Amino acid sequence: MCDGGAEKVSAAQMLETLLASETTGDLLVLFHRNPGLIDTLDSIARRIGRTGNSIEEDVRGLVNLGILKTRRIGRSEVLLLDRARDREVLDAVAKHLRNLEGVEKIDNIKF
């Protein structure tokens, strides 16, 4: 399904991935509301009303960013949130947004 490694990407690329689709947004909401969730691709897809095949590309993007990790448990490959990497990505995106010209200061926003 996924290769499981975080790639070096710019904050702008991170933001682009995070805003890539409604499905990516649904996955982020699911994992942020349930940070201890560990489940298979198909089960996660069912939780957000989709099929495994339809979310695979979005999951791959989040795995490539390192926000989601894959693990093998028995015969199943499962997905889980990497909380530390999620925080790093959110911080990098917030810093990027603060540095954009014409954007009001968002220093007081907490993620």
N, C-alpha and C positions, 0 to 999 in steps of 0.2 A: 504494500500500500504506500508507505512513506519511508524516506530514508533516515529520518530522525535527527539530522544535524542542522544546527543553526548556521546560516551563511552570514558573511559580513555584508550588510546592506546599509545604505544611508537612511537617515531619519525620514527623508521624503519618500523613499521606496517603502519603508515600513508603513507610513501613513497611507500610501497608495494600496498596499496589501490589506490593511485594516478596513479600508473603505471600499474594497473591491466589489462586494456584492451584499445583498440582503442576507444571504446564507452565512457569509463570514460574520456579519453582525449578530445573527442568531446564535452562532457558535460561541462568540465571545460572551454574549449575555448568558448563555447556558453555563459556561465554565466559570464566569465571575459570580454568578448566583450560587453555584455548586462547586467551589474550588477544590473539593476533595473527590470529585467525580472521576471514576476510572471505569471506562466502558469501551466496548467494541465500536467500530465505525458504524455498523448497521444499527446498533442500539442507540447510539447518539443521534443518528439520522432520524430514527423513529421519534425520539424525544422532541425534535424540532419539526416534525411533520414532513419529513423528506425520506428519500431512499439513500442507501449507502453510496450508490454510483453517482447520485446527483450532488453529494457534498464532498466527494473525494478531492476535487481540485482545490476547494476552499480549505479543506483540512491540510492538504499538502502545503499551501501557502503559509498557514499558521505553524506547521511543523518546521518549514524552512526558516521562518523567523525565530523559531525556538520557543514560541509561546506554548505550543502543545508538544508533548513528547510521546513517543511510542515505546511500549514495553511489551515483551512477550510473557504471558502468564499461561503456563501449560501450553496448549495448542493455539491459544487465542492471542492475537495482537490487540492491545488496548491503547487508548489515548488518555492522556492526563495533562492537566495544566502545570506548567513550570512557573510557579509563582514568582521566583526570583527573576527569571528572564522576562516575564510579563511586566514586572515593575520596571526593569531596565528599558524595555520598549516604550512603555508609557512615558517614562521620564525623558527619553530621547525625542519622542514625538512632541512632548510639551515644550522642550527646549527649542526644537526646530520651529514650532509655531510662534514662540516668543520672539525669535530672531527674524521672522518674516517682516518685510517692510509693509507699512500700512495696516498692520494688525495691532489692535489695542493690547496693552499689557494684560497677560493672563496669569501673572505671577501668583496670585492668591487662589487660583483654582487647585483643588485637591482631587487627585484621581484615586 
